[in-house]
Amino acid sequence: MRASPPARLRSGPATRALAGLADLERRVRRAVRAGLEAGPRAAFAALAARAPAGPASGAPPRGAPALLLPAVGWEYRFQRPQQLARAFAAAGRPLLYLDPFARTRLGPRRAVRPLGGGLDQLLLRLPGRPDPYRTGLARDAAAELADWLLARLPAPPAWILVQLPCWLELGLALRERCGAPLVYDCLDHHAAFAAIPPLVGELEERLFAAADLVVATSGELAARAGARARRVEIVRNGVASEEFRAAPPAPAPRRRVGFVGALAGWVDAEAVALAARSRPELRFTLAGRVEDPAFAPLSRLANVHLPGEIPYAAVPAFLAAQDLVLVPFRDTPLTRAVDPVKLYEALAAGVPVVARRLPETARWAAQVALYDDPAALPALLDRELAADDEQRRAARRAAVAAESWAARAAAIERLVAGLIGFGS
């Protein structure tokens, strides 16, 4: 899920998803002091010329830069947008990550912040500070920003990857001016989030039709693009398996059942409460920001712990510390379109997974215990906890060994290269 995008939507301004405006302002000012204020062509030339500062295995930046018009800000929950950006850059593709999500008047109007290894973040203040989840960028503002970008890039972009309907006009303006392919990375059923105006669905319909390629993270999303898109391909989510090899801690007095992610309306709070009440001997830890009042009663259960949101860097150790991981989604149009990243990450950690049967979780039936009726959840927890052993853990890790973000980024590069007939 645009990873708890619903939360972002339901909680209001995207600034609530960041560490805070004060922290953002400090980072922007540091970038400006370092001479990286947007404007000079030299700042953007770093996209193609700067030596990699990322993983040792990363390739030196080469060729034309790519533009990522993402679904979340860089500092938001680390998920598909940031993971793909990191993977493209590690493979040698210089990439600029546009980031207007703070929606603040603080800091410069446009500033480049190097993230390392050929990856840069462009902090933006868009005219009128539009909410990227509920509206679109005005055509005249998109045209001005497209001209500004193309005048400063060291070369025309190799391609433009768009992840939200709000980016439609900017994507079109960039393609019209430079001829780069426009790719829509459809990672959520955006119109299915709570309180989303019809405009978002209308913008997405236009984006389906206008994009040179639609990449969908699930079969449901690919079907939605359907006849409206010129070409649709499924490129699902992935996992950085090498980051999820933390050794489990010493056994705890109580078996541990965990969940990590936004505690929002698409997570079945009642199913978790039922399991917790039925199994008081288990310790349930739900690590995520509470975004739905349905989770309030869980905080009163003695065997349920709600520690709040944890950073991505802490997720591998959290998952390794669990005896079992839950993916307790409700069955809704939104969740039926989701390919859960945390399922991949839990399997990479080798931990048993119990999940609601949905189109994308059902693909993992050989490795994941699935339920249709929440009433079956307590017995399923008992069964999976009793059956776990090292052989099963190894099988889970092996099942996602090839599901890397690097492979996903390479798949998108191949699709774009085939689309335009070259591999720049």
Stockholm file with secondary structure:
# STOCKHOLM 1.0

chainA/1-424         MRASPPARLRSGPATRALAGLADLERRVRRAVRAGLEAGPRAAFAALAARAPAGPASGAPPRGAPALLLPAVGWEYRFQRPQQLARAFAAAGRPLLYLDPFARTRLGPRRAVRPLGGGLDQLLLRLPGRPDPYRTGLARDAAAELADWLLARLPAPPAWILVQLPCWLELGLALRERCGAPLVYDCLDHHAAFAAIPPLVGELEERLFAAADLVVATSGELAARAGARARRVEIVRNGVASEEFRAAPPAPAPRRRVGFVGALAGWVDAEAVALAARSRPELRFTLAGRVEDPAFAPLSRLANVHLPGEIPYAAVPAFLAAQDLVLVPFRDTPLTRAVDPVKLYEALAAGVPVVARRLPETARWAAQVALYDDPAALPALLDRELAADDEQRRAARRAAVAAESWAARAAAIERLVAGLIGFGS
#=GR chainA/1-424 SS CCSSHHHHHHHCSGGGGSSCHHHHHHHHHHHHHTTCBSCCHHHHHHHHHSCCCSCTTCCCCCSSCEEEECSSCTTSSCSHHHHHHHHHHHTTCCEEEEECTTCCSSSCSEEEEEEETTEEEEEECCTTCCCTTTSCCCHHHHHHHHHHHHHHSSSCCSCEEECSGGGHHHHHHHHHHHCCCEEEEECSCGGGSTTCCHHHHHHHHHHHHHCSEEEESSHHHHHHHGGGSSCEEECCCCCCGGGSCCCCCSCCSSCEEEEESCBCTTBCHHHHHHHHHHCTTSEEEEESCBCSGGGGGGGGSTTEECCCCCCGGGHHHHHHTCSEEEECBCCSHHHHTCCCHHHHHHHHTTCCEEEECCTTGGGGTTTSEEESSGGGHHHHHHHHHHHCCHHHHHHHHHHTTTCCHHHHHHHHHHHHHHHHTCCC
#=GC SS_cons         CCSSHHHHHHHCSGGGGSSCHHHHHHHHHHHHHTTCBSCCHHHHHHHHHSCCCSCTTCCCCCSSCEEEECSSCTTSSCSHHHHHHHHHHHTTCCEEEEECTTCCSSSCSEEEEEEETTEEEEEECCTTCCCTTTSCCCHHHHHHHHHHHHHHSSSCCSCEEECSGGGHHHHHHHHHHHCCCEEEEECSCGGGSTTCCHHHHHHHHHHHHHCSEEEESSHHHHHHHGGGSSCEEECCCCCCGGGSCCCCCSCCSSCEEEEESCBCTTBCHHHHHHHHHHCTTSEEEEESCBCSGGGGGGGGSTTEECCCCCCGGGHHHHHHTCSEEEECBCCSHHHHTCCCHHHHHHHHTTCCEEEECCTTGGGGTTTSEEESSGGGHHHHHHHHHHHCCHHHHHHHHHHTTTCCHHHHHHHHHHHHHHHHTCCC
//
